[in-house]
Amino acid sequence: MFKKKTGISQKKSTWIFKTLFALNILIALVLIVIASFTKHMDATYKTATVRSMSGWYFENGTEQIPCNDDTDLAPYLSKDQSSFTLRATVPDDVTDGDELAFRISDKNVSVRIDNREAATFGYDDSHPLWRTSGRYYVFVPLRERDAGKPIEITFESVYDHERGRVPDFYIGTRWEIYQTLEQMYSIRYILARALVVIGFILIALYLVFWLVNHERDNKLLMLGLFMIFSCTWLMTEAKLMQFRVGNPYAIYALTFISLALIPPAFLSYVNLVQKKHYRKIFFVVEITAGMLSLTYFLLQIFHICDFQETLFLVHIGLILTIVTVALTTVWRYFVDKDKDIRALFFGLVILVPFALAEILKQYWKKDYKSTGTLFAIAIAIFLLIQVYDSVKGLLELQRQKEEAVKESWDKSIFLANMSHEIRTPMNAIMSMSELLSESETLGDTEWDYVNTIYSASRNLLEIINDILDYSKFSAGKYDLVRESYDPHKMIADIEKMLAVKAKEKGLTMTVSIDNRIPKRMIGDEGRVRQIVLNLLNNAVKYTDEGFVDLKAGIRPLDDSHAELIFIVADSGVGIKEEDLKKLFDEFTQVDVRKNRSKEGTGLGLAIARQLAELMDGRITVSSEYGKGSTFAAFVTQEVDLNPTIKAEEKEEKRIEAEELSRFNAPAFRVLAVDDNRVNLKVITELLKQYDIEADVASGGKQAVEMVKDHEKYDLIFMDYMMPEVDGREATMEIRKLPGCSEKELPIVALTADVLSGTKETLLSCGMNDYLSKPVKLDELKRIMYKFVPLHMRKYPDKI
């Protein structure tokens, strides 16, 4: 019967419905606004006892037929007879101020008391948007002298279906009549008003979630709209709104308009609860109901038909909606065993019978007042069930969220520890191999071995970094750093890094930079660099001959923001059209058979895309299989309108300007702190290049004691993660000692933690700078040039 449907894009399948829904609401609002400018009915409130006026009769030839509000005179009228007259006697107890009230329904009415024309009411086709004033109570003023006098009322029906319908009559003040009607319709009216308020609260909650959490719970929106539309209709049908609002035109319009807007809201809500398992079915029904409602509105606007005449169009949409909702929910609950829609199923069990009864009663001759009250109660119960289920779901979601947060926290700690543990041996392998590669005693074979070790360890580090980056995205812990940088220098550095790889493969590599790119921009330079490097690395990796090109451009967005554009083109293997869709999937490498020899985790492009999206950008790709590919990365950056060169960059420029030979600093006293013996050996061996014999401490506690006992250190390399007293705690303790302020004693962190906001965390606890593991010679050189004063440097080649 009903099966899960796939293959239709959500955007393609709903844009027509959304347009129709929006158009219906717009027309409805216009109708209501125009209606609000029409004349109002005054209501005077007095205190007396209302009473029903009976004793009416209808003359059919010589026969007198008693009448009350349950009488239907249509069988007694001739086929072409549209009018009839009721006669009675005014009660003896009427007083000045009393009024005779009765409800007309699309009829012209004239009232005569003792052969005096007392009042006339009638059909009005002069309204700009519809042709009738609808159904509302009229009031005939009575005077004390009218007591006991004959009264006759002539009804002329505008529509055939209204022929012979006798209204109910009341005598009293308008306030008394209102109180009487309120007793008859109080439950329906009170419930409907309360549910309309709840509907607006649901919409308000939807807006709060949207604005605060940037999450749109469309179920809340649609349930709120369903409550508002259905309960507004109930209120207007309760026959009390006239006394509250005093505008029968607006009330009449609101009755039919709100009824026409119920199907799309209710269908959308149920479709969302059912998780769109029957998207095609609901789409067809939504479009059908929307078209029926639109036709219904247009017929009124162009004065072709009256609301009442075309009401069947809305009823068709309503019945189609109810049947679709009921059948799909029953099928889903019983056949597909989907217990997640239990609340919807039981809510519909209560709501559907009374909804159908409320529709079908419109085609019965008798006015069953109780059905509206029962329908209001059914809506209230339906709402309670849905709210209970939603609250229950929210509590469960909160519990799952707390568990997820705990799991994510545990995962982050595990990954940080894993990163630390993996990078410890990597630190030794890479640093020692890099140090060994600079030895002048190595032969060509030995140098090739060392270079192979270093290259392999660097590739392994890239794989580890990809996995950890992906883990950070999964844990929602990926933050961007906002700082000023030089995009021209960044691109030049990237070119240097990739030029060697391209040359080794015999590729031609060209880089062009748009001169319009500002000299300074604000953003996360490291992540922009990572995106471009990833695209270039892929291009070099999958290109065996030909070229790799990088073009850097810019598109201004406003006075302070611009979009950096990086286009990477290659003449490589290319990508099949069917593989383009899964190109950015995690742990995926397309064309595995052909690219089996290519290294990588399959995470690089996925990470690059997520980084670009974090910067309000995107990555696009076009490719021809066997002929090459073109990737384009777009990232939004801020233009630095007040560029200043940071101290670190000044230092870098100064280092570049100095001689390339490394200085010695034998008098420079250094303390190296690490709980791992291998790491201590690495840093001390690296420092020997500067003729520095460093002291070592195997933990934070020992480091604090050595600083206390030693006359003075010039620099401390402090491992961040250590047992008992870690680097952060040790640094804070050292800073409390005399002569150990940040200016007097620099402390540089040695860290392998790449998960947290490393730099900010380290600097906040009193550290001056940091080196990430594995330690690279260039980074160590930067630190030494930064913290070793000029008077302590010795250049052997100058002696």
Residue pairs with C-beta under 8 A, 6 or more apart in sequence:
1 331
1 335
2 277
2 278
2 281
2 327
2 328
2 331
2 332
2 335
4 277
4 278
5 277
5 278
5 279
5 280
5 281
8 279
8 280
8 283
10 276
10 279
13 279
13 280
13 283
14 283
14 286
16 287
16 290
17 264
17 283
17 286
17 287
17 290
20 264
20 286
20 287
20 290
20 291
20 293
20 294
21 264
21 268
21 286
21 290
23 294
24 260
24 261
24 264
24 290
24 293
24 294
24 297
25 261
27 294
27 297
27 301
28 257
28 258
28 260
28 261
28 297
30 129
31 129
31 130
31 253
31 257
31 297
31 300
32 250
32 253
32 254
32 257
34 128
34 129
35 129
35 247
35 249
35 250
35 252
35 253
35 254
36 247
36 250
38 127
38 247
38 249
38 250
39 247
39 249
40 245
40 246
40 247
41 136
41 242
41 246
41 247
41 248
42 246
43 174
43 175
43 178
43 243
43 246
44 173
44 174
44 175
45 173
45 174
45 175
46 97
46 173
46 174
46 175
46 176
47 173
47 175
47 176
48 95
48 97
48 98
48 172
48 173
48 176
49 172
49 176
50 170
50 171
50 172
50 173
50 176
50 177
50 179
50 180
51 91
51 170
51 171
51 172
52 168
52 169
52 170
52 171
53 88
53 91
53 100
53 169
53 170
53 171
54 68
54 88
54 169
55 88
55 89
56 66
56 67
56 68
56 86
56 87
56 88
56 166
56 169
57 64
57 65
57 66
57 67
57 86
57 87
57 88
58 64
58 65
58 67
58 71
58 73
58 76
58 84
58 85
58 86
58 87
59 65
59 85
59 87
60 76
65 71
65 73
65 76
67 73
67 86
67 166
68 166
68 168
69 166
69 167
69 168
69 169
69 367
70 166
70 366
71 166
72 164
72 165
72 166
72 365
73 84
73 163
73 164
73 165
73 166
74 163
74 164
74 165
74 365
75 164
76 84
76 164
77 84
77 163
77 164
81 163
82 156
82 157
82 160
82 163
83 154
83 155
83 156
83 157
84 154
84 155
84 164
85 152
85 153
85 154
85 155
86 152
86 153
86 155
86 166
87 150
87 151
87 152
88 150
88 151
88 152
89 148
89 149
89 150
89 151
90 113
90 142
90 146
90 147
90 148
90 149
90 150
90 151
91 147
91 171
92 147
92 148
93 147
94 142
94 143
94 144
94 146
94 147
94 171
95 144
96 142
96 143
96 144
97 173
98 142
98 171
98 172
98 173
99 139
99 140
99 141
99 142
99 171
99 172
99 173
99 174
99 177
100 111
100 139
100 140
100 142
100 151
100 169
100 170
100 171
101 137
101 138
101 139
101 140
101 169
101 170
101 171
101 172
101 174
101 177
102 137
102 138
102 153
102 167
102 168
102 169
102 170
103 135
103 136
103 137
103 138
103 167
103 168
103 239
104 121
104 135
104 136
104 138
104 155
104 167
105 134
105 135
105 162
105 165
105 167
106 123
106 132
106 134
106 135
106 157
106 158
106 159
106 162
106 306
106 308
107 122
107 123
107 155
107 156
107 157
107 158
107 162
108 120
108 121
108 122
108 123
108 155
108 156
108 158
109 120
109 121
109 122
109 138
109 153
109 154
109 155
109 156
110 117
110 119
110 120
110 153
110 154
111 117
111 118
111 119
111 120
111 140
111 151
111 152
111 153
112 118
112 151
112 152
112 153
113 140
113 142
113 146
113 149
113 150
113 151
114 146
114 149
114 150
114 151
115 150
118 140
118 141
118 151
119 138
119 140
119 141
121 138
123 132
123 133
123 158
124 131
124 132
124 133
125 131
125 132
125 303
127 133
127 249
129 253
129 300
129 301
130 252
130 253
130 300
130 303
130 306
130 307
131 300
131 303
131 306
132 158
132 252
132 306
132 307
132 308
133 248
133 249
133 252
134 248
134 249
134 251
134 252
134 253
134 255
134 307
134 308
135 252
136 242
136 248
136 251
136 252
137 177
137 239
137 242
139 174
142 171
157 163
157 164
157 165
158 306
159 306
159 308
159 309
161 308
165 365
170 177
170 180
172 180
174 243
178 240
178 243
181 238
181 239
181 240
181 243
182 189
182 240
184 369
185 238
185 239
185 240
185 369
185 372
185 373
187 373
187 376
187 377
188 234
188 237
188 238
188 372
188 373
188 375
188 376
189 234
189 235
189 238
189 240
191 231
191 234
191 376
191 377
191 379
191 380
192 231
192 232
192 234
192 235
192 238
192 376
193 231
193 235
194 380
195 227
195 230
195 231
195 376
195 379
195 380
195 383
196 227
196 228
196 231
196 232
196 235
198 224
198 227
198 383
199 223
199 224
199 225
199 226
199 227
199 228
199 231
200 224
200 228
201 224
202 220
202 221
202 223
202 224
202 227
203 220
203 221
203 224
203 225
203 228
205 217
205 220
206 216
206 217
206 218
206 220
206 221
206 224
209 215
209 216
209 217
209 220
210 216
218 268
218 272
219 269
219 272
219 273
219 390
222 265
222 266
222 268
222 269
222 272
223 269
223 383
223 386
225 261
225 265
226 262
226 265
226 266
226 269
227 379
227 383
228 258
229 258
229 259
229 261
229 262
229 265
230 258
230 262
230 266
230 379
231 376
231 379
232 254
232 258
233 255
233 258
233 259
233 262
234 372
234 375
234 376
234 379
235 241
236 251
236 252
236 254
236 255
236 258
237 255
237 372
238 372
241 251
241 254
242 248
242 251
245 251
252 307
253 307
255 307
256 296
256 307
256 311
256 314
257 297
259 311
259 314
259 318
260 293
260 296
260 297
260 314
260 317
261 293
262 318
262 321
263 286
263 289
263 290
263 293
263 314
263 317
263 318
263 320
263 321
264 286
264 289
264 290
264 293
266 321
266 325
267 282
267 285
267 286
267 289
267 321
267 324
267 325
268 286
270 282
270 325
270 328
270 329
270 344
271 278
271 279
271 282
271 286
273 341
273 344
274 328
274 329
274 332
274 338
274 341
274 344
275 340
276 282
277 328
277 332
277 336
277 338
278 328
278 332
281 324
281 328
282 324
282 328
285 320
285 321
285 324
288 317
288 320
289 317
289 318
289 320
289 321
292 313
292 314
292 316
292 317
293 313
293 314
293 317
295 310
295 313
296 310
296 313
296 314
298 304
299 305
299 310
300 306
300 307
300 310
311 362
315 359
315 362
318 355
318 359
319 356
319 359
322 352
322 355
322 356
325 348
325 352
326 348
326 352
329 341
329 344
329 345
329 348
330 345
332 338
332 341
333 339
333 341
333 342
333 345
342 389
343 385
343 386
343 388
343 389
344 386
344 389
346 385
347 381
347 382
347 385
347 386
348 382
350 378
350 381
350 382
350 385
351 378
351 379
351 381
351 382
353 378
354 371
354 374
354 375
354 377
354 378
355 375
355 378
357 368
357 371
357 374
357 375
358 371
358 372
358 375
361 367
361 368
361 371
408 475
408 476
408 477
411 471
411 475
412 471
412 475
412 477
412 755
412 756
415 468
415 471
415 472
415 755
416 721
416 753
416 755
416 756
417 721
419 464
419 468
419 752
419 753
419 754
419 755
420 721
420 752
420 753
422 464
422 752
423 461
423 464
423 752
423 773
423 774
424 676
424 678
424 679
424 752
424 773
425 678
426 457
426 460
426 461
426 464
426 773
426 774
427 678
427 679
427 682
427 752
427 773
427 774
427 775
428 678
428 679
428 681
428 682
428 774
429 453
429 457
429 774
430 454
430 457
430 458
430 461
430 774
430 776
431 682
431 685
431 686
431 774
431 775
431 776
431 777
432 682
432 685
433 450
433 451
433 453
433 454
433 457
434 454
434 776
434 777
435 685
435 686
435 689
435 777
436 442
436 450
437 447
437 450
437 451
437 454
438 777
442 450
457 774
459 599
461 774
463 599
463 600
463 601
465 754
466 600
466 601
466 603
466 604
466 607
467 601
467 603
468 754
468 755
469 478
469 603
469 607
470 586
470 603
470 606
470 607
471 755
472 478
472 755
473 607
473 610
477 755
477 756
478 610
478 611
478 614
479 757
480 523
480 524
480 527
480 614
480 615
481 524
481 525
481 526
481 527
481 759
482 522
482 523
482 524
483 522
483 523
483 524
483 525
484 520
484 521
484 522
484 640
484 643
484 644
484 646
485 520
485 521
485 522
485 523
485 525
486 519
486 520
486 649
487 517
487 518
487 521
487 528
487 552
487 564
487 637
488 513
488 517
488 519
490 525
490 528
490 529
491 511
491 513
491 532
491 550
491 552
493 529
494 511
494 529
494 532
494 533
494 536
494 550
495 509
495 511
495 550
497 533
498 509
498 533
498 536
498 537
498 540
498 548
499 509
501 537
501 540
502 508
502 509
502 540
502 548
503 509
505 540
505 543
505 544
506 545
507 540
507 543
507 545
507 546
507 547
507 548
508 546
508 547
508 548
509 540
509 547
509 548
509 549
509 550
510 547
510 548
510 549
510 550
511 549
511 550
511 551
511 552
512 549
512 550
512 551
512 552
513 552
514 551
514 552
514 553
514 554
516 553
516 554
517 552
517 553
517 554
517 564
518 554
518 562
518 639
518 640
519 643
520 639
520 640
520 643
521 562
521 564
521 637
521 638
521 639
521 640
522 637
522 638
522 639
522 640
523 615
523 635
523 637
523 638
524 615
527 611
527 614
527 615
528 564
528 615
528 635
528 637
530 607
530 608
530 611
531 566
531 608
531 611
531 612
531 619
531 633
531 635
532 550
532 566
532 568
532 633
534 604
534 605
534 607
534 608
535 566
535 568
535 608
535 619
535 631
535 633
536 548
536 550
536 568
537 604
538 568
538 604
538 605
538 631
539 548
539 568
539 569
539 570
539 572
539 629
539 631
540 548
540 570
541 598
541 599
541 600
542 570
542 572
542 573
542 595
542 598
542 629
543 570
543 571
543 572
543 573
543 628
544 572
544 573
545 571
546 570
546 571
546 572
546 628
547 569
547 570
547 571
548 568
548 569
548 570
548 571
549 567
549 568
549 569
549 570
550 566
550 567
550 568
551 565
551 566
551 567
551 569
552 564
552 565
552 566
553 564
553 565
553 566
553 567
554 562
554 563
554 564
554 565
555 562
555 563
555 565
556 562
556 563
557 563
557 636
559 639
560 638
560 639
560 641
561 636
561 637
561 638
561 639
562 636
562 637
562 639
563 617
563 634
563 635
563 636
563 637
564 634
564 635
564 636
564 637
565 632
565 633
565 634
566 632
566 633
566 635
567 630
567 631
567 632
568 630
568 631
568 632
568 633
569 628
569 629
569 630
569 631
570 628
570 629
570 630
571 627
571 628
572 628
572 629
573 591
573 594
573 595
573 625
573 626
574 623
574 624
574 625
574 626
574 627
574 628
574 629
575 583
575 590
575 591
575 621
575 623
575 625
575 629
576 590
576 591
576 625
577 625
579 590
579 591
580 621
580 623
582 588
582 590
583 590
583 605
583 621
584 605
584 606
584 609
584 619
585 602
585 606
586 602
586 603
586 606
587 601
587 602
587 603
588 602
588 606
589 595
589 598
589 600
589 602
605 619
608 619
608 633
609 618
609 619
612 618
612 619
612 633
612 634
612 635
615 635
615 636
615 637
616 635
616 636
617 633
617 634
617 635
617 636
618 633
618 634
619 631
619 632
619 633
619 634
620 631
620 632
620 634
621 629
621 630
621 631
621 632
622 629
622 630
623 629
623 630
645 653
648 786
651 782
651 785
651 786
652 782
654 785
655 781
655 782
655 785
658 785
659 795
659 797
661 795
661 796
661 797
662 689
662 690
662 781
663 690
663 784
663 788
663 793
663 794
663 795
664 690
664 691
664 793
664 794
664 795
664 796
665 690
665 691
665 692
665 784
665 788
665 792
665 793
665 794
666 691
666 692
666 693
666 794
667 792
668 690
668 692
668 714
668 715
668 788
668 792
669 695
669 710
669 712
669 713
669 714
669 715
670 687
670 692
670 694
670 695
670 713
670 714
670 715
670 716
670 717
671 694
671 695
671 696
671 697
671 703
671 706
671 707
671 710
671 713
671 715
671 716
671 717
672 680
672 683
672 684
672 687
672 694
672 695
672 696
672 697
672 716
672 717
673 696
673 697
673 698
673 699
673 700
673 702
673 703
673 716
673 717
673 718
673 719
673 722
673 727
673 730
674 680
674 683
674 696
674 698
674 717
674 719
674 722
674 750
675 698
675 699
675 719
675 722
675 723
676 719
677 698
679 719
679 750
679 773
680 696
680 698
682 775
683 694
683 717
683 750
683 775
684 693
684 694
684 696
686 775
686 777
686 780
687 693
687 694
690 784
690 788
691 794
694 717
695 706
695 710
695 713
697 703
697 706
699 722
699 723
699 724
699 725
700 718
700 722
700 724
700 725
700 726
700 727
700 729
700 730
700 733
701 724
701 725
701 730
703 716
703 718
703 730
703 734
704 725
704 730
704 733
704 734
704 737
707 713
707 716
707 734
707 737
707 740
707 745
708 737
712 739
712 745
713 745
714 745
714 746
714 787
714 788
714 792
715 745
715 746
715 747
715 748
715 787
715 788
716 734
716 745
716 746
716 747
716 748
717 748
717 750
717 771
718 727
718 730
718 731
718 747
718 748
718 749
718 750
718 767
719 727
719 749
719 750
719 751
720 726
720 727
720 728
720 749
720 750
720 751
720 752
720 753
720 762
720 770
721 727
721 751
721 752
721 753
722 730
725 733
727 749
727 750
727 751
727 767
728 761
728 762
728 765
731 747
731 765
731 766
731 767
732 765
732 766
734 740
734 745
734 747
734 766
735 741
735 742
735 766
739 745
742 766
742 768
746 768
746 769
746 787
747 766
747 767
747 768
748 767
748 768
748 769
748 770
748 771
748 783
748 787
749 762
749 767
749 769
749 770
749 771
750 770
750 771
750 773
750 775
751 758
751 762
751 770
751 771
751 772
751 773
752 772
752 773
754 772
758 770
758 772
759 770
762 770
768 787
769 783
769 786
769 787
771 779
771 780
771 783
772 779
